[in-house]
Amino acid sequence: MSEKDPAAPSDLRSSVDASRKRKRNIFIGVGAVVAAALVVGVVAIVGTLTQSAPSEAAAGDERLALRIATSEDSDFQTAVGEIAADKGLDVTWVNVDDWVLPNTELVAGTVDGNAFQHILYLSNFNAQNGEDLTPVFSTVITQWGIFSATLGDAADIPDGGRIAIPDDPSNGGRALFILEAAGLIEIADDAGDFPTVDDVTDNPQNLEFVPIAATTIPQQFDDPSLSAVVVGLSYFDPSQGITADDALYLDDSLDAKNLPYVNVVASRADNADDPAWAILESAYADARAAEALEKEDKGATVLVQVPVEELRSKLADLEKAAAANG
């Protein structure tokens, strides 16, 4: 195992900073992650991938096509589709209403893949349904934090305050970890990657956790009965004007512990070797896609590229944990 000065900036963060200075014209490559880092949150070993993305010529003369399920429309996905078309791949985005249908539609074979979830969420779906959906490449990681319509600091959250957290196991656990990092609660050391409110061992302010569907939490942001919400920054509608500066506490999305929250394009295992995936991946890696993401999310999400072997290995570990949790 390699060692690194904990006080030094993580290689992942340094790579992201360098990428931004180059106007986001590459993905940030994530190398082999130290196993212990995923447990204690120390820095990961990170390296930039050197494999070049396929060119338009690599697609050949025959055009390929993919149907990809998503949970919402976005200018970013439109840009990715246009870039893919330039490379010989026709992408049809199939937008559905919630976070369950993209996976069930993929299992049913009505779509070729989906692009909406991180590997922790995917692991829980696979474990609960006995499926083998698998990542084909990574896309982005979203910044999460604690936000409030009425308070200016996490220290201002009152005793007995009601905190909205996502109601699904993966994102709900992420919210609890963020509340712990902010010093508001403590979670049992053996809680694993899917902590629940039952794993909260210390709650000195007697906070009440209010489970709400993650996609609807931003709409509850102004609810006067809530002291704060824990959610991804990119989930807020642009019209709400919520930025990173508004967070009572902002999670460090580039910490090694957040590998489970890397978003992916996923497919069925029997379709994971379709050559069209390499073309779609190169579209995500294109500078035009990075520019569209920056314009849309203004830094709320960051493009990352994790080796697919790394994603699948972590997915397998997470599936075992999810199965153990029932």
RODO-2510 file (C-alpha; in nm, 4 decimals, decimal comma):
residues 326
     n   res          X          Y          Z
     1     m     0,0000     0,0000     0,0000
     2     s     0,1315     0,3430    -0,0884
     3     e     0,1587     0,6118     0,1759
     4     k     0,1018     0,9845     0,1442
     5     d     0,1190     1,2824     0,3749
     6     p    -0,2427     1,3299     0,4925
     7     a    -0,1876     1,7037     0,4988
     8     a    -0,1100     1,7159     0,1284
     9     p    -0,3939     1,7787    -0,1178
    10     s    -0,5415     1,4598    -0,2654
    11     d    -0,4270     1,3588    -0,6096
    12     l    -0,7908     1,3521    -0,7194
    13     r    -0,8384     1,7132    -0,6163
    14     s    -0,5100     1,8192    -0,7763
    15     s    -0,6139     1,6502    -1,1001
    16     v    -0,9495     1,8277    -1,0940
    17     d    -0,7849     2,1643    -1,0338
    18     a    -0,5435     2,1057    -1,3214
    19     s    -0,8320     2,0013    -1,5437
    20     r    -1,0250     2,3182    -1,4658
    21     k    -0,7203     2,5269    -1,5530
    22     r    -0,7159     2,3551    -1,8901
    23     k    -1,0819     2,4626    -1,9336
    24     r    -1,2100     2,1170    -1,8454
    25     n    -1,0944     1,9636    -2,1721
    26     i    -1,0273     1,6218    -2,0207
    27     f    -1,1870     1,3869    -1,7730
    28     i    -1,0079     1,3485    -1,4422
    29     g    -0,8636     0,9981    -1,4339
    30     v    -0,8922     0,8064    -1,1103
    31     g    -0,6400     0,5264    -1,0602
    32     a    -0,6412     0,2423    -0,8109
    33     v    -0,8063     0,3575    -0,4880
    34     v    -0,6413     0,2457    -0,1664
    35     a    -0,8846     0,0095     0,0028
    36     a    -0,8278     0,1597     0,3445
    37     a    -0,9052     0,5035     0,2091
    38     l    -1,2641     0,4013     0,1474
    39     v    -1,3007     0,3182     0,5172
    40     v    -1,1210     0,6034     0,6896
    41     g    -1,1457     0,8738     0,4217
    42     v    -0,7733     0,9197     0,3609
    43     v    -0,6456     1,0221     0,0213
    44     a    -0,6656     0,7942    -0,2828
    45     i    -0,3948     0,7063    -0,5282
    46     v    -0,4972     0,8818    -0,8450
    47     g    -0,3552     0,8809    -1,1946
    48     t    -0,4675     1,0313    -1,5226
    49     l    -0,5654     0,7766    -1,7823
    50     t    -0,3590     0,7881    -2,0972
    51     q    -0,5819     0,5815    -2,3209
    52     s    -0,7101     0,8026    -2,5991
    53     a    -1,0779     0,8258    -2,6767
    54     p    -1,1955     0,6768    -3,0045
    55     s    -1,2112     0,9163    -3,2959
    56     e    -1,4989     0,9611    -3,5308
    57     a    -1,3236     0,7365    -3,7809
    58     a    -1,3139     0,4554    -3,5265
    59     a    -1,6885     0,4227    -3,5517
    60     g    -1,6614     0,3162    -3,9141
    61     d    -1,9061     0,4022    -4,1895
    62     e    -2,2082     0,2393    -4,0253
    63     r    -2,3862     0,4541    -3,7695
    64     l    -2,4580     0,3040    -3,4305
    65     a    -2,7484     0,3826    -3,1993
    66     l    -2,8263     0,3722    -2,8273
    67     r    -3,1396     0,4349    -2,6200
    68     i    -3,0431     0,5761    -2,2791
    69     a    -3,2886     0,6201    -1,9918
    70     t    -3,2497     0,9293    -1,7731
    71     s    -3,4534     1,0866    -1,4946
    72     e    -3,4655     1,4393    -1,6372
    73     d    -3,3919     1,6565    -1,9393
    74     s    -3,0759     1,8663    -1,9364
    75     d    -2,8742     2,0812    -2,1727
    76     f    -2,5714     1,8735    -2,0753
    77     q    -2,7201     1,5474    -2,2027
    78     t    -2,8358     1,7265    -2,5174
    79     a    -2,4782     1,8391    -2,5773
    80     v    -2,3489     1,4855    -2,5204
    81     g    -2,6016     1,3529    -2,7728
    82     e    -2,4985     1,6089    -3,0345
    83     i    -2,1302     1,5290    -2,9854
    84     a    -2,2014     1,1566    -3,0100
    85     a    -2,3871     1,2181    -3,3363
    86     d    -2,0753     1,3870    -3,4738
    87     k    -1,8866     1,0695    -3,3879
    88     g    -2,1295     0,8367    -3,5659
    89     l    -2,3539     0,7428    -3,2728
    90     d    -2,7221     0,8338    -3,2527
    91     v    -2,8378     0,8660    -2,8909
    92     t    -3,2040     0,8723    -2,7944
    93     w    -3,2604     0,9991    -2,4405
    94     v    -3,5632     0,8360    -2,2766
    95     n    -3,6707     1,0533    -1,9846
    96     v    -3,8774     0,8854    -1,7116
    97     d    -4,0445     1,0148    -1,3997
    98     d    -3,8456     0,8687    -1,1119
    99     w    -3,5276     0,6880    -1,0059
   100     v    -3,6692     0,3358    -1,0316
   101     l    -3,7846     0,3232    -1,3932
   102     p    -3,4423     0,3834    -1,5549
   103     n    -3,3227     0,0555    -1,4054
   104     t    -3,6428    -0,1443    -1,4532
   105     e    -3,6645    -0,0286    -1,8148
   106     l    -3,3039    -0,1367    -1,8647
   107     v    -3,3751    -0,4792    -1,7150
   108     a    -3,6810    -0,5100    -1,9414
   109     g    -3,4668    -0,4339    -2,2464
   110     t    -3,6608    -0,1295    -2,3632
   111     v    -3,3410     0,0775    -2,3358
   112     d    -2,9732    -0,0067    -2,3864
   113     g    -2,8471     0,1765    -2,0798
   114     n    -2,9160     0,4541    -1,8328
   115     a    -2,7395     0,7634    -1,7063
   116     f    -2,8714     0,8911    -1,3736
   117     q    -2,7228     0,7021    -1,0773
   118     h    -2,4091     0,6488    -0,8728
   119     i    -2,2699     0,3029    -0,8058
   120     l    -2,3994     0,2926    -0,4476
   121     y    -2,7562     0,3373    -0,5721
   122     l    -2,6943     0,0803    -0,8464
   123     s    -2,5588    -0,1708    -0,5947
   124     n    -2,8725    -0,1434    -0,3847
   125     f    -3,0953    -0,1970    -0,6888
   126     n    -2,8982    -0,5034    -0,7993
   127     a    -2,8994    -0,6534    -0,4497
   128     q    -3,2709    -0,5993    -0,3931
   129     n    -3,3751    -0,7280    -0,7347
   130     g    -3,1187    -0,9972    -0,8097
   131     e    -2,9987    -0,8151    -1,1203
   132     d    -2,6543    -0,7675    -1,2735
   133     l    -2,6634    -0,4178    -1,4187
   134     t    -2,3078    -0,2945    -1,4534
   135     p    -2,1195     0,0306    -1,5157
   136     v    -1,9719     0,0841    -1,8609
   137     f    -1,7987     0,4124    -1,7730
   138     s    -1,8097     0,6925    -1,5169
   139     t    -1,9569     1,0369    -1,5787
   140     v    -1,9761     1,2903    -1,2940
   141     i    -1,9830     1,3279    -0,9188
   142     t    -2,2252     1,5708    -0,7583
   143     q    -2,1487     1,7999    -0,4661
   144     w    -2,3792     1,7573    -0,1676
   145     g    -2,4354     1,9700     0,1378
   146     i    -2,6661     2,0975     0,4098
   147     f    -2,8904     2,3847     0,3008
   148     s    -3,1467     2,5999     0,4803
   149     a    -3,3930     2,8661     0,3728
   150     t    -3,3760     3,0413     0,7103
   151     l    -3,0406     2,9678     0,8767
   152     g    -2,6927     3,0953     0,7987
   153     d    -2,4756     2,8374     0,9745
   154     a    -2,4938     2,4722     1,0784
   155     a    -2,4427     2,5862     1,4376
   156     d    -2,7763     2,7688     1,4141
   157     i    -2,9781     2,4480     1,3650
   158     p    -3,1999     2,4384     1,6761
   159     d    -3,2499     2,1539     1,9196
   160     g    -3,5214     1,9287     1,7824
   161     g    -3,4746     2,0704     1,4319
   162     r    -3,6283     1,8728     1,1473
   163     i    -3,3780     1,7766     0,8752
   164     a    -3,4953     1,6428     0,5381
   165     i    -3,2845     1,3553     0,4041
   166     p    -3,3406     1,1291     0,1002
   167     d    -3,5656     0,8313     0,1613
   168     d    -3,3633     0,5786    -0,0424
   169     p    -3,0916     0,3750     0,1359
   170     s    -2,7909     0,4983    -0,0625
   171     n    -2,8615     0,8710    -0,0649
   172     g    -3,0108     0,8661     0,2831
   173     g    -2,6875     0,7154     0,4097
   174     r    -2,4863     0,9803     0,2287
   175     a    -2,6920     1,2515     0,3984
   176     l    -2,6265     1,1005     0,7409
   177     f    -2,2527     1,0879     0,6717
   178     i    -2,2647     1,4575     0,5779
   179     l    -2,4484     1,5431     0,8999
   180     e    -2,1793     1,3520     1,0873
   181     a    -1,8999     1,5345     0,9030
   182     a    -2,0675     1,8626     1,0006
   183     g    -2,0452     1,7600     1,3661
   184     l    -2,4188     1,7292     1,4214
   185     i    -2,4449     1,3539     1,4830
   186     e    -2,2282     1,0447     1,5221
   187     i    -2,2753     0,7174     1,3329
   188     a    -2,1726     0,3714     1,4488
   189     d    -1,8290     0,2669     1,3228
   190     d    -1,9715    -0,0595     1,1869
   191     a    -2,2602     0,1048     0,9956
   192     g    -2,0933     0,0404     0,6585
   193     d    -2,1895     0,2209     0,3378
   194     f    -2,5655     0,2141     0,4071
   195     p    -2,6184     0,3750     0,7485
   196     t    -2,9734     0,4424     0,8625
   197     v    -3,1100     0,6566     1,1416
   198     d    -3,0862     0,3439     1,3603
   199     d    -2,7066     0,3683     1,3248
   200     v    -2,6970     0,7169     1,4776
   201     t    -2,5223     0,6697     1,8116
   202     d    -2,5147     1,0319     1,9238
   203     n    -2,7684     1,3035     1,8424
   204     p    -2,7084     1,5727     2,1058
   205     q    -2,9595     1,8158     1,9530
   206     n    -3,2301     1,5522     1,9146
   207     l    -3,2585     1,6281     1,5455
   208     e    -3,5545     1,4725     1,3657
   209     f    -3,4741     1,3115     1,0306
   210     v    -3,7482     1,3508     0,7716
   211     p    -3,7164     1,1058     0,4792
   212     i    -3,8265     1,2550     0,1448
   213     a    -3,7633     1,1429    -0,2134
   214     a    -3,4291     1,2982    -0,3076
   215     t    -3,5626     1,4472    -0,6299
   216     t    -3,8325     1,6385    -0,4418
   217     i    -3,6229     1,7699    -0,1517
   218     p    -3,5425     2,0976    -0,3325
   219     q    -3,9159     2,1626    -0,3622
   220     q    -3,9416     2,1250     0,0176
   221     f    -3,6536     2,3676     0,0752
   222     d    -3,8857     2,6527     0,1801
   223     d    -4,1033     2,4379     0,4060
   224     p    -4,1117     2,6366     0,7334
   225     s    -4,1308     2,3139     0,9344
   226     l    -3,7823     2,2117     0,8135
   227     s    -3,4680     2,3572     0,9666
   228     a    -3,2517     2,2281     0,6827
   229     v    -3,2259     1,9780     0,3967
   230     v    -2,9396     1,7533     0,2876
   231     v    -2,9216     1,7074    -0,0878
   232     g    -2,7084     1,7436    -0,3982
   233     l    -2,6407     2,1001    -0,5063
   234     s    -2,7278     2,0209    -0,8681
   235     y    -3,0761     1,9044    -0,7657
   236     f    -3,1916     2,2602    -0,7034
   237     d    -3,3668     2,4283    -0,9944
   238     p    -3,1587     2,7159    -1,1352
   239     s    -3,4508     2,9485    -1,0629
   240     q    -3,3943     2,8880    -0,6899
   241     g    -3,0521     3,0505    -0,7161
   242     i    -2,8899     2,8108    -0,4668
   243     t    -2,5108     2,7919    -0,4951
   244     a    -2,2257     2,6333    -0,2997
   245     d    -2,1924     2,9587    -0,1053
   246     d    -2,5402     2,9023     0,0387
   247     a    -2,4502     2,5710     0,2023
   248     l    -2,4449     2,5535     0,5797
   249     y    -2,1961     2,2720     0,5227
   250     l    -2,0562     2,1559     0,1867
   251     d    -1,9294     1,8004     0,1476
   252     d    -1,5903     1,7413    -0,0147
   253     s    -1,7036     1,5432    -0,3198
   254     l    -1,3437     1,4656    -0,4219
   255     d    -1,2549     1,2863    -0,1000
   256     a    -1,1694     0,9200    -0,1576
   257     k    -1,4601     0,8136     0,0642
   258     n    -1,6978     0,9413    -0,2037
   259     l    -1,6035     0,6833    -0,4678
   260     p    -1,9430     0,5099    -0,4145
   261     y    -2,1123     0,8318    -0,5283
   262     v    -1,9461     0,8470    -0,8704
   263     n    -2,2216     0,8498    -1,1340
   264     v    -2,2067     0,6060    -1,4230
   265     v    -2,3635     0,5016    -1,7469
   266     a    -2,4907     0,1509    -1,6757
   267     s    -2,6032    -0,1356    -1,8973
   268     r    -2,6950    -0,5005    -1,8721
   269     a    -2,3968    -0,7285    -1,8287
   270     d    -2,4751    -0,9040    -2,1584
   271     n    -2,4561    -0,5698    -2,3420
   272     a    -2,1579    -0,4154    -2,1655
   273     d    -1,9193    -0,4845    -2,4548
   274     d    -2,1217    -0,3003    -2,7194
   275     p    -1,8686    -0,0869    -2,9155
   276     a    -2,1130     0,2025    -2,9018
   277     w    -2,0245     0,2600    -2,5357
   278     a    -1,6698     0,3671    -2,6240
   279     i    -1,8070     0,6305    -2,8610
   280     l    -2,0526     0,7588    -2,5998
   281     e    -1,7726     0,7741    -2,3425
   282     s    -1,5632     0,9830    -2,5805
   283     a    -1,8596     1,2204    -2,6191
   284     y    -1,8705     1,2721    -2,2428
   285     a    -1,4942     1,3381    -2,2502
   286     d    -1,5250     1,6020    -2,5218
   287     a    -1,4462     1,9632    -2,4270
   288     r    -1,7865     2,0719    -2,5573
   289     a    -1,9580     1,8466    -2,3026
   290     a    -1,7454     1,9922    -2,0222
   291     e    -1,8418     2,3432    -2,1289
   292     a    -2,2122     2,2505    -2,1340
   293     l    -2,1875     2,0990    -1,7859
   294     e    -2,0111     2,4044    -1,6468
   295     k    -2,2726     2,6341    -1,7983
   296     e    -2,5584     2,4268    -1,6619
   297     d    -2,4345     2,3289    -1,3156
   298     k    -2,1704     2,5970    -1,2475
   299     g    -1,9411     2,3602    -1,0615
   300     a    -2,2105     2,1638    -0,8772
   301     t    -2,0949     1,8515    -1,0598
   302     v    -1,7489     1,7488    -1,1782
   303     l    -1,6603     1,5211    -1,4692
   304     v    -1,4556     1,2217    -1,3534
   305     q    -1,3171     0,9140    -1,5242
   306     v    -1,2669     0,6093    -1,3070
   307     p    -1,1356     0,2883    -1,4701
   308     v    -1,4311     0,0595    -1,5279
   309     e    -1,2543    -0,2240    -1,3438
   310     e    -1,2393     0,0018    -1,0377
   311     l    -1,6100     0,0799    -1,0645
   312     r    -1,7094    -0,2844    -1,1002
   313     s    -1,4878    -0,3950    -0,8145
   314     k    -1,6365    -0,1357    -0,5812
   315     l    -1,9859    -0,2201    -0,7074
   316     a    -1,9319    -0,5852    -0,6119
   317     d    -1,8266    -0,4842    -0,2601
   318     l    -2,1257    -0,2546    -0,2247
   319     e    -2,3662    -0,5229    -0,3481
   320     k    -2,2447    -0,7573    -0,0737
   321     a    -2,3033    -0,4836     0,1828
   322     a    -2,6480    -0,4065     0,0437
   323     a    -2,7452    -0,7739     0,0482
   324     a    -2,6276    -0,8057     0,4072
   325     n    -2,8459    -0,5112     0,5032
   326     g    -3,1477    -0,6844     0,3548
***
